[in-house]
Every structure is written in C-alpha cells, then in structure tokens.
C-alpha cells in the first residue's frame, strides 16, 4: 500500500532541489524529503521546503538572522519549520512531533505524531489545512504565486481580517514573517477581545 507521503508526492510538483540531504535534520523531515527534496501541492498552496544552500529553502527559512529574530522568546528551542500553507502559516517538527503555528500569534498546535500521520491529515482535509481554494481563485485572477511569496491579509486575521480575496495580497514570505513577529510580540499579553493598535517599527 502506498504511504500517505508517497501519495502527496505523486500529486505534487517536480522536485525543487537535487542537493543531498545532511545527516542532522529531524527524522520526520528527513523521511519527508527523502521522498522528494521539496515540492508544491494544491495550486502551490502547500509548499514543502527543499533542502538547499541557495534560494528559498529549509535552510533559508529557518535561519535565525532572517525572520526568527523578531520572534525572540516566542519560539521553542529546537523547532524546525518544513512547510507552510498559502497564508504562510508554517508546519514544524519539534521533539519528533508535528505542529502547525499560527503565524500571527506564535501559538503552536500539535497535529500529528509522525510525518506520515501529518501527510494523512493533509490528504484528508486539504482545503482547510492548505487553503488551496483561495490559492486557486487568487492565481486565476493574478497569475502564479512564486515560491518566495504567500497570500497575506491586508487586515491581519487576528484583528478580524477576512479569509477573502479582497483582503489578500502577495507578500514576500520572510518580510511577512518579520512583520508578524512584531505583531505577535505586541499582542502576546493582551486578553481575548482586546483592541489592537499597530505599532510597526523598521
């Protein structure tokens, strides 16, 4: 019987890198990228990061000097992000378990005990877990979304922004995560329902 990861690969794009994998990746990510070193699924809504020394990659995304510095104190040690959905909400491996992260608050949600179980969940609930219907609709209107871009809300979702086309624009992934880190730092101690005043610094 074909594994869930293999099924996900079979309906995905071509491999994004031919760089050999190192021996120090988390086991689930190694298992995933051994099937294919990075690829896209569901109208590019699900982007599995390739391991590579160049371009948009697992290494690039997880480098502390890019966006993680704005999230200081909000991310647990040892977390490795390996994919994201159309809105740039990432999936991560931590302590051999799989999580999704709310990219506007930093809240982690455990979703799977293994990468195989994660792939099974993606295949069973692809619309919700990847956001592909909006990815399809947006790209029919605006054209293909490059690997380094995600659909971002003009009004953040945490501030009541709608999951609708007129609230979405194509944003650079790294710059978007920097902005979201600033936002998460500002709202981390606010009670539910509190009003949010944006204070974005350079």
Residue pairs with C-beta under 8 A, 6 or more apart in sequence:
2 10
3 116
3 119
4 116
4 117
4 119
4 120
4 122
4 123
5 31
5 32
5 35
5 115
5 116
5 119
6 35
7 119
7 123
8 41
8 119
8 122
8 123
9 35
9 36
9 39
11 41
12 36
12 39
12 40
12 41
12 48
13 39
13 40
13 41
13 44
14 39
15 36
15 37
15 38
15 39
15 50
16 37
16 38
16 39
16 40
16 50
16 52
16 147
17 37
17 38
17 50
17 51
17 52
17 55
17 57
18 37
19 37
19 50
19 51
19 52
19 53
21 30
21 33
21 34
21 37
21 51
22 51
25 33
25 51
25 58
25 80
26 80
26 93
26 96
27 96
28 82
28 93
28 96
28 98
28 114
28 115
28 118
29 58
29 80
29 82
29 93
29 115
31 115
31 116
32 48
32 82
32 115
32 119
33 48
33 50
33 51
33 58
36 48
37 50
37 51
37 52
38 48
38 49
38 50
38 51
38 52
38 57
38 58
39 48
39 50
40 46
40 47
40 48
40 147
41 48
41 122
41 126
41 130
42 126
42 130
42 132
42 135
43 132
43 135
43 136
43 139
44 86
44 135
44 139
44 144
44 145
44 147
45 85
45 86
45 130
45 131
45 132
45 134
45 135
45 136
46 83
46 84
46 85
46 86
46 122
46 126
46 129
46 130
46 132
47 83
47 84
47 147
48 82
48 83
49 56
49 57
49 58
49 61
49 81
49 82
49 83
50 57
50 58
51 57
51 58
51 59
52 58
52 59
52 60
53 59
55 147
56 147
56 148
56 173
58 80
58 81
58 82
60 66
61 81
61 90
61 173
61 174
62 68
62 80
62 81
66 174
66 177
66 178
67 174
67 177
67 178
67 181
68 75
68 181
69 181
70 177
70 178
70 181
70 182
70 185
71 106
71 177
71 181
71 184
71 185
73 185
74 106
74 181
74 184
74 185
74 188
75 106
76 94
76 108
78 94
78 95
79 92
79 93
79 94
79 99
80 92
80 93
80 94
81 90
81 91
81 92
81 101
82 90
82 91
82 92
82 93
83 90
83 91
84 90
84 91
84 103
84 150
84 173
85 91
85 129
85 130
85 131
86 130
86 131
86 132
86 134
86 135
86 145
86 150
86 151
87 103
87 131
87 150
87 151
87 152
87 153
87 157
88 103
88 150
88 151
88 152
88 171
88 173
88 176
88 177
88 180
89 100
89 101
89 102
89 103
90 100
90 101
90 103
91 98
91 99
91 100
91 101
91 118
92 98
92 99
92 100
92 101
92 108
93 99
93 115
94 108
96 114
97 110
97 112
97 113
98 110
98 111
98 112
98 113
98 114
98 115
98 117
98 118
99 108
99 109
99 110
99 111
100 108
100 109
100 111
100 129
101 107
101 108
101 109
102 108
102 109
102 158
103 176
103 177
103 180
104 156
104 157
104 158
104 180
104 183
104 184
105 158
105 184
105 187
105 188
106 181
106 184
106 188
111 118
111 121
112 118
112 120
112 121
121 129
122 129
122 130
126 132
127 133
131 151
131 163
134 151
134 163
134 164
134 165
134 168
135 145
135 151
137 165
138 145
138 151
138 165
138 168
138 170
139 145
141 165
142 170
145 151
145 170
148 172
148 173
148 174
149 170
149 171
149 172
149 173
150 170
150 171
150 173
150 176
151 168
151 169
151 170
151 171
152 168
152 169
152 170
152 171
152 176
153 161
153 162
153 163
153 167
153 168
154 161
154 167
154 168
154 169
155 161
155 162
155 167
156 180
156 183
157 163
158 183
158 187
158 196
159 196
161 167
179 200
182 199
182 200
182 201
183 198
186 196
186 198
186 199
187 194
187 196
190 196
